[in-house]
Amino acid sequence: MSNYKHFLDTVFYNIVINEVIERRKCRATGKVRFNGVAEATFFIHWLKWRIRKWLEKPVRRKHRNKGFGEKTGTPRYVYHCEFCEGYHITKEYPYDYQLKKEKYNREYF
């Protein structure tokens, strides 16, 4: 294991995520609200690390060949919420979201 991966493992193993990041719910969207971009980005990296560790378990390795867990590697993005003035995480690419939003505004407004 490289020094960088070993460092990440020691950092993430010792972190209790609920003590590091204050997460609340947005009343408008129902999504988890983060106070800043850095908190949301850190949570994304922590989540990817947890999924990778979960898939390394012997029970999960046999399912990996059957297509299980293929969608866990989807990239996640941080965006600013106009309702709660916080930040949320989404799997949707920001450019695609903007196109859908413009199309919706043209049709209904």
C-alpha positions as CSV (number, residue, x, y, z in Angstrom):
1,M,0.0,0.0,0.0
2,S,1.4,3.4,-0.9
3,N,2.1,6.0,1.8
4,Y,-0.7,8.2,0.6
5,K,-3.3,5.4,0.8
6,H,-2.0,4.4,4.2
7,F,-2.3,8.0,5.4
8,L,-5.9,8.2,4.1
9,D,-6.8,5.0,5.8
10,T,-5.5,6.1,9.1
11,V,-7.2,9.5,8.8
12,F,-10.6,8.1,7.8
13,Y,-10.5,5.2,10.3
14,N,-10.0,7.6,13.2
15,I,-12.8,10.0,12.1
16,V,-16.3,9.9,13.5
17,I,-18.0,11.7,10.6
18,N,-20.9,12.9,12.7
19,E,-18.6,14.7,15.0
20,V,-16.5,16.4,12.2
21,I,-19.4,17.5,10.0
22,E,-22.6,19.0,11.2
23,R,-25.3,17.8,8.9
24,R,-28.9,19.0,8.9
25,K,-31.8,18.6,6.5
26,C,-32.9,21.3,4.1
27,R,-36.6,22.0,4.7
28,A,-37.3,22.7,1.0
29,T,-35.5,19.7,-0.7
30,G,-35.2,17.2,2.2
31,K,-31.5,16.7,1.3
32,V,-28.6,16.8,3.8
33,R,-27.4,20.3,4.2
34,F,-23.7,21.1,4.6
35,N,-22.4,24.4,5.8
36,G,-19.7,24.8,3.2
37,V,-18.1,23.4,0.1
38,A,-15.2,22.0,2.0
39,E,-17.5,20.0,4.3
40,A,-19.4,18.6,1.4
41,T,-16.3,17.7,-0.6
42,F,-14.7,16.1,2.5
43,F,-17.9,14.0,3.0
44,I,-17.8,12.9,-0.7
45,H,-14.2,11.7,-0.2
46,W,-15.1,10.0,3.0
47,L,-18.1,8.3,1.4
48,K,-16.0,7.0,-1.6
49,W,-13.5,5.6,0.9
50,R,-16.2,3.8,2.9
51,I,-17.7,2.3,-0.2
52,R,-14.2,1.1,-1.3
53,K,-13.6,-0.5,2.1
54,W,-17.0,-2.1,2.1
55,L,-16.4,-3.6,-1.3
56,E,-13.0,-5.0,-0.2
57,K,-14.7,-7.4,2.3
58,P,-14.6,-11.0,1.3
59,V,-18.3,-11.3,1.2
60,R,-18.6,-8.4,-1.2
61,R,-15.8,-9.5,-3.6
62,K,-17.8,-12.4,-5.0
63,H,-20.7,-10.1,-5.8
64,R,-18.4,-7.6,-7.7
65,N,-18.1,-10.0,-10.6
66,K,-21.9,-10.2,-10.9
67,G,-22.2,-6.4,-11.5
68,F,-23.0,-5.6,-7.9
69,G,-21.8,-2.2,-6.9
70,E,-21.1,-0.8,-10.3
71,K,-23.0,2.4,-9.6
72,T,-21.2,3.1,-6.4
73,G,-18.4,4.7,-8.4
74,T,-20.6,7.4,-9.8
75,P,-19.1,10.9,-9.3
76,R,-20.8,13.2,-7.0
77,Y,-21.0,17.0,-7.2
78,V,-21.5,19.8,-4.7
79,Y,-24.0,22.6,-5.5
80,H,-25.3,25.6,-3.7
81,C,-29.0,25.5,-2.6
82,E,-30.9,28.7,-3.1
83,F,-33.5,27.8,-0.5
84,C,-31.4,27.0,2.6
85,E,-28.2,28.9,1.6
86,G,-26.3,25.7,2.3
87,Y,-24.6,23.0,0.0
88,H,-25.9,19.7,-1.1
89,I,-24.5,16.6,-2.9
90,T,-25.9,15.3,-6.1
91,K,-24.9,12.6,-8.7
92,E,-26.2,14.8,-11.6
93,Y,-23.7,16.6,-13.6
94,P,-24.1,20.4,-13.1
95,Y,-24.3,21.2,-16.9
96,D,-27.1,18.6,-17.4
97,Y,-29.0,20.1,-14.5
98,Q,-28.7,23.6,-16.0
99,L,-30.0,22.3,-19.3
100,K,-33.0,20.7,-17.7
101,K,-33.7,23.8,-15.7
102,E,-33.6,26.0,-18.7
103,K,-35.9,23.6,-20.6
104,Y,-38.4,23.6,-17.7
105,N,-38.4,27.4,-17.5
106,R,-39.0,27.7,-21.3
107,E,-42.0,25.3,-21.1
108,Y,-43.7,26.6,-18.0
109,F,-42.8,30.2,-17.6
